Amino acid sequence: MRDFLISSLSSLVMLIVFLMMIGTVAGALVALNDARGPFPGLSALVILIGGFIATVVFGGAVFLQIGIYENTKRMAEALEKQAL
């Protein structure tokens, strides 16, 4: 059951990261179409860069935690084999 939950979490995180990327691009397009202010393209660029950084940090942190779980599991199995 645990393995199913971890693999489901991994799939869910991939979906969330994909949706975050789509949201970042959509937000940048909305900001680009809103022509208020002296530099409308600058706000779109800031949204793209900020959204990309936030997506990478979120996805990286969650996948790092999943990797730590998998490495800990492998290490425990290796130590059990060695003890026998």
C-alpha positions as a Markdown table, in Angstrom:
| # | Residue | x | y | z |
|---|---|---|---|---|
| 1 | Met | 0.0 | 0.0 | 0.0 |
| 2 | Arg | 2.9 | 2.4 | 0.8 |
| 3 | Asp | 4.5 | 1.9 | -2.6 |
| 4 | Phe | 1.2 | 2.6 | -4.3 |
| 5 | Leu | 0.8 | 5.9 | -2.3 |
| 6 | Ile | 4.4 | 7.0 | -3.1 |
| 7 | Ser | 4.0 | 6.2 | -6.8 |
| 8 | Ser | 0.7 | 8.0 | -6.8 |
| 9 | Leu | 2.3 | 11.0 | -5.1 |
| 10 | Ser | 5.0 | 11.1 | -7.7 |
| 11 | Ser | 2.3 | 11.1 | -10.5 |
| 12 | Leu | 0.3 | 13.7 | -8.7 |
| 13 | Val | 3.4 | 16.0 | -8.3 |
| 14 | Met | 4.2 | 15.6 | -12.0 |
| 15 | Leu | 0.6 | 16.7 | -12.8 |
| 16 | Ile | 0.8 | 19.7 | -10.5 |
| 17 | Val | 4.2 | 20.8 | -11.9 |
| 18 | Phe | 2.7 | 20.6 | -15.4 |
| 19 | Leu | -0.4 | 22.6 | -14.4 |
| 20 | Met | 1.9 | 25.1 | -12.7 |
| 21 | Met | 3.8 | 25.6 | -15.9 |
| 22 | Ile | 0.6 | 26.1 | -17.9 |
| 23 | Gly | -0.6 | 28.6 | -15.3 |
| 24 | Thr | 2.7 | 30.5 | -15.5 |
| 25 | Val | 2.5 | 30.8 | -19.2 |
| 26 | Ala | -1.2 | 31.8 | -19.1 |
| 27 | Gly | -0.5 | 34.4 | -16.4 |
| 28 | Ala | 2.4 | 35.8 | -18.5 |
| 29 | Leu | 0.1 | 36.0 | -21.6 |
| 30 | Val | -2.6 | 37.8 | -19.6 |
| 31 | Ala | 0.0 | 40.2 | -18.3 |
| 32 | Leu | 1.3 | 40.7 | -21.8 |
| 33 | Asn | -2.2 | 41.5 | -23.2 |
| 34 | Asp | -2.9 | 44.0 | -20.4 |
| 35 | Ala | -1.1 | 47.1 | -21.8 |
| 36 | Arg | -1.1 | 49.2 | -18.6 |
| 37 | Gly | 2.1 | 50.8 | -17.5 |
| 38 | Pro | 5.2 | 51.8 | -19.4 |
| 39 | Phe | 6.6 | 48.3 | -19.8 |
| 40 | Pro | 3.9 | 45.6 | -20.3 |
| 41 | Gly | 6.4 | 43.1 | -21.6 |
| 42 | Leu | 8.5 | 43.4 | -18.4 |
| 43 | Ser | 5.7 | 42.2 | -16.1 |
| 44 | Ala | 5.1 | 39.2 | -18.4 |
| 45 | Leu | 8.8 | 38.4 | -18.2 |
| 46 | Val | 8.9 | 38.7 | -14.4 |
| 47 | Ile | 5.8 | 36.4 | -14.2 |
| 48 | Leu | 7.5 | 33.8 | -16.5 |
| 49 | Ile | 10.8 | 33.9 | -14.5 |
| 50 | Gly | 9.1 | 33.9 | -11.1 |
| 51 | Gly | 6.7 | 31.1 | -12.1 |
| 52 | Phe | 9.5 | 29.0 | -13.5 |
| 53 | Ile | 11.6 | 29.4 | -10.4 |
| 54 | Ala | 8.6 | 28.6 | -8.1 |
| 55 | Thr | 7.7 | 25.5 | -10.2 |
| 56 | Val | 11.3 | 24.2 | -10.1 |
| 57 | Val | 11.7 | 24.8 | -6.4 |
| 58 | Phe | 8.3 | 23.1 | -5.6 |
| 59 | Gly | 8.9 | 20.1 | -7.9 |
| 60 | Gly | 12.5 | 19.7 | -6.9 |
| 61 | Ala | 11.7 | 19.8 | -3.2 |
| 62 | Val | 9.0 | 17.1 | -3.5 |
| 63 | Phe | 11.0 | 14.9 | -5.7 |
| 64 | Leu | 14.0 | 15.3 | -3.4 |
| 65 | Gln | 11.8 | 14.0 | -0.5 |
| 66 | Ile | 10.6 | 11.1 | -2.6 |
| 67 | Gly | 14.2 | 10.3 | -3.5 |
| 68 | Ile | 15.2 | 10.4 | 0.1 |
| 69 | Tyr | 12.4 | 7.9 | 1.0 |
| 70 | Glu | 13.5 | 5.5 | -1.8 |
| 71 | Asn | 17.2 | 5.7 | -0.8 |
| 72 | Thr | 16.3 | 5.1 | 2.8 |
| 73 | Lys | 14.2 | 2.1 | 1.8 |
| 74 | Arg | 17.0 | 0.6 | -0.3 |
| 75 | Met | 19.6 | 1.2 | 2.5 |
| 76 | Ala | 17.3 | -0.6 | 5.0 |
| 77 | Glu | 16.9 | -3.6 | 2.6 |
| 78 | Ala | 20.7 | -3.7 | 2.0 |
| 79 | Leu | 21.4 | -3.7 | 5.8 |
| 80 | Glu | 18.8 | -6.4 | 6.3 |
| 81 | Lys | 20.6 | -8.6 | 3.7 |
| 82 | Gln | 24.0 | -7.9 | 5.2 |
| 83 | Ala | 22.7 | -8.9 | 8.7 |
| 84 | Leu | 21.7 | -12.3 | 7.5 |
